[in-house]
Structures are given as structure tokens and as C-alpha cells.
Amino acid sequence: MKVMKKIVGMVLLMALSLSLVACGGWSEEDAKGYVTGVLDSSYKEEFADYIKYTKKTEAEAKELYDENVQTVLDEANFASLGVNAEIEEELNNVLVAMMKKAEYKVVEAKKKDKDFEVTVSFKPFQMKIDEITSSLEEELYSRLDVDKISEQLLNGEITEDDIQQMGFQIYLEMLQENLESPTYGEEETMTLHVKLDDNNVYYVDEAELGELDSKMFVE
């Protein structure tokens, strides 16, 4: 289930869109609001700061968010695992809900010449993918009537694919339970650099956004 780790990309796409309209002449408060807009519109589906700094409408912001979500889901491609359409939809919902569990706060921005250093504090969300995967077999035996399922399989009442879907369903339920009672690590901080390019347009370093994303969601 390594595919559940593929959250990186959404933030980068939104950052690129923001950078096209984030012009120079900013204060430290503007830089702080800009980074907040990048993160909120990417993870939380909240567009207030995005709209403020891009001058776009809420409908345009929502359309971009939906496109970015679809990009992430296409990359995840849960259907390739062999899940049925219903479970695939629920896994997609889990992935989007996991993004919204991101815990962060843009603390401050400091101007450095033409650029800004923006401090973000965050608590890593414990996805527990390895823990859930390693305990899946035990959970299957505890949640399913194995003897009954074996008898149904021998009698032709169910197929091996039916049993596989039962396993996927249990895995889905374990992921959902983790979302209902999320666990976070100790608070950390990271500095993002908001830079001014040759066209007088601000942007956030893509590599740093990817690094932040990987730190906010851990196994």
C-alpha cells in the first residue's frame, strides 16, 4: 500500500498556480498570508488567502483544487490494486480526508533582501501505513468468520475475488479508524523561502514544499 504515501504533488501544483499572480512589493505579512494560502488551498480546501493574493474567484479556486485532487487520485490509482468501484471511491475519500488532517501554522515571515523566510510549525500526522499493513492478517481473522467463508468458497457461494474484496474492506476500515482518532508527532518547524524571480513574481521553492509535505505525513 505504498500508494497511500503519494500525497506530494498537490501542494506543488497549487504553488505554481499561485506564483503566476503573486507579484512583488510585498510586506512580511503578505508573504505569511501567501504561504498560508498555498497550504490552506492545497490541504484544507480553504480559499480565503488564495483568493486574496490571486484575485481569483472562489469558483476558480475550487476548480483548481478539484483538478489537483484528481491528479493525486489518478496517481494513487487504487483500481490497479484490484479493488472494486465502491472501495476505490472510499479509498479516494480517505486520501482526501488524510490531506485535510494536516496540522500546521504559518508562524512568521522575515524579509531577507528581496525574498522572505517563512517559518511553518507543524505536527506530523501518523498515517500508520506499515502498522496497519502488518496487522492486517490478524485483523482479518478477528473481524471475519474464516470457517464460514471457507465453507462458502467450497460451495461456490463466493469467489476468491469476493474474499479479496473483504480484505480490502477491512483495510479500508482500519484506515478510516485511524482518521477518526488521528495521532500526531511532536511539533516541528521548517523554513520556507519565498523568492522573487526575474519577472517580479514571488514563488515558494518547490523542493521545500515537497520536503514539508513529506514531514507532515509520516508512516
N, C-alpha and C positions, 0 to 999 in steps of 0.2 A: 504493500500500500504506500510506496514511496510517492505516489501521485498526490497524496494528501498534503505533501510538503510544498507543492508548487503554487505558492501564493505570490511569490515575487513576480512582478511584471505589471500588475495593476497600478501600483504607485508610480512606476516609471512612465507608463503611458499618460497618466494624468499630469505628471510633472511636465512632460513635453508639451502638452496642450496649454498648461498654464504659462510656460515660459514664452510662448508666442505672443503673449499680450502683457507680460509683466515688465513694463518699461522702467527706465532709470529714474533717478531723482527721488529715491525712497529714503524714509527715515527708518530707524531701528524698529519702530512699531509696525511699519509697513512690512518689513522683512519677516517679522514674527507672525504677522497675520497671513502673509503669503505661504509660509511653511504650514501653518495651521490649516489653510485652505487646501493645500496639496494633500495632507494627511486625512483631514475630515472627509473630503470629497472622494478619496480613494477607499478608505476603510469603513467609514460610518454612514455613507450616503447622505451627508450633510453638506449643503452647498452655500451657506451664507457667505463665508470668506472667499470661496471660489468666485461667486457672483460679484462680490465687491471688487476683487482685483482683476477680473477678466472682463467685467461689464457685460457678461452674457446673461441670458435669461435662465430661470430655473429649469425650463423645459429643455434648453440646450445642454445644461449641465447634467440633467438626468439622462438625456440621450447618450452623452459621452460616457457616463457611469455605466449604463446598461451595456454599451458596446465593450467597455473594458471588462466587465464581469463576464460577458460571453467569451471574450478572448481567453480569460483564465479557465473557464469551464471547458472550452474546446481543447485547451492544453491538457487539462486533467483527463478528459476523455474516459470517463468511468465506464462507458459502454464497452470499451475494449477489454474490460475485465471479465465480461460475460454477465453483468447484472441485467436484470430486466428493466423495462422503461420506468416502472414505478419506483424501484430502488434507486435507479440513476437520478431521477428527479429529486429524491430525498437526499442523496449524497451531494448533489449540487447545492441544495438548500443548506446543508451542513457546512459546506465550504464557504459560502457567502456569510453565514452566521458566524463562522470562525473569524473571518476578517473583522466583523463588527465587534468582536470581543477584544480587539486591540486596546491596550491601556497605555496611554501616552499623554504628555502635556508639553507644549512648547513653552519653555521657561523664560528665555530671554534671547535677545539678539544684540550683538555688538558690531558696530561698524569698523571695518578694517580697510582703510583707503576707500576704494570704490565698492568693495564687497562687504559681506556680512558673515559673521559666525553666529549660528543659531543653535542654542542648546535645547535638546529634547530629552526629557526624562520619560522613562517607560518601565513597565513591569512585564517581563517575558511571559507570554501565555504558554502554559504547558499543554501541548497537543496530546502527549502521551501515546503517540502512534505506536512506538515499539512496545510499550507496556500493554496496550490493547491487543496488538497482534500476537504477542507471546502468550497471552492468557485466553486467546480465542477458543482454542480446543477445549480447555477446561470449562469455559462458559457454554460451549455447545452442549456438552454433556449435562450441565446443570440446568440449562433452560429448555432442552428438548427431550422428549421421550424417545430415546435411542432405540429401545426394543420395539416400540410400536412402529417407528419409522422403518426399521429393518424389515419388519413383517409386511408393511405396506409396499415396500420396494420389491420384495419377493413375490407378492401377489399381483404386482403390476399396477397397483393403485396410484403410485407416484413414480417419477423417473429420477435418475441421477441428477438431472438439471434442477428438478424441484428441490432436492436436498441441497444442492449448491446455492440455490436462492435463499434457502433457510439460513445457511451460513452467512451469506451477505446481509440478510436481515438482522441477524444477531450482531454482526459487526457494526452495522448502521446504528442499532440501538445503543451500543456501547459508546459510539462517538457522540450521539445525542445526549447521553447521560453525562458525558464529560463536559458538554457545553452548558448543561443545566447547572452544574456545580463547578465552574471553572477554577483552576488553580494557577496562581501566578508566582513567579520567582521574585527575588529581591529587586528593588528599584535600581535602575542603572541610568546613566546619562550618555548621550552621544552628541557630538557637534556636527551639524550640517553646514556646509558652505554654500551660501547664496552668492553667485558670481554674476558680474556684468560682462556681457560679451561685446564684440566689436560693433554690434548693431544697437547698442544701448538697451539691451533686453536682459533681464535677470533670469537666472535658472538655478535649479538645485542640482548639484553633482549627482549623476545617475548612479554611480558606483556606491556612493554614500547612502542613497535611498535604498539600494538593494541590500547593503550591509545592515541598515537599520531594520529592514523587514525581516531579515534572517535572524536578527537578535530578538525581535518581538514575538516570534513564533518558534518555539523550540520543541524538540521531541519529548 
